[in-house]
């Protein structure tokens, strides 16, 4: 599995919703949050990039969000989340979303094998919808601890 470790900082300014994730039900909670987020965005007419971000800020918690465009402000009921990844892993998964849980396990194992330590935020950035699940693209970013 190919990935790269990037040293160039990447900033995120997202608008969305967060919640705890009981019993590792990441997909279920993420879809609920995303559905409510898009309902509020569409009702308000807020312009966005249309690209979904699922952010994992801490154990058993997640945030689903999208970048706003122009001078748009967050609609009522949505939260802002701003963060920066300094040193981080980048991997692009091509294939069905159902394979992501296994992909995360593989990436975490490879990082551990290389002596890397996850630090800060991790996230998935979903490409626009694709009719063929085998061609769906999801970018995985994992924050890493600084190296001495």
Secondary structure, 3 states (H helix, E strand, C coil): CCCEEECCCEEEEEEEEEEECHHHCHHHHHHHHHHHHHHHHHHHCCCECCCCEEEEEECCEEEEEECECCCCCCCCCCEEEEEEECCEEEEEEECCHHHHHHHHHHHHHHHHHCCCCEEEEEEEEECCCCCCHHHCEEEEEEEECCCC
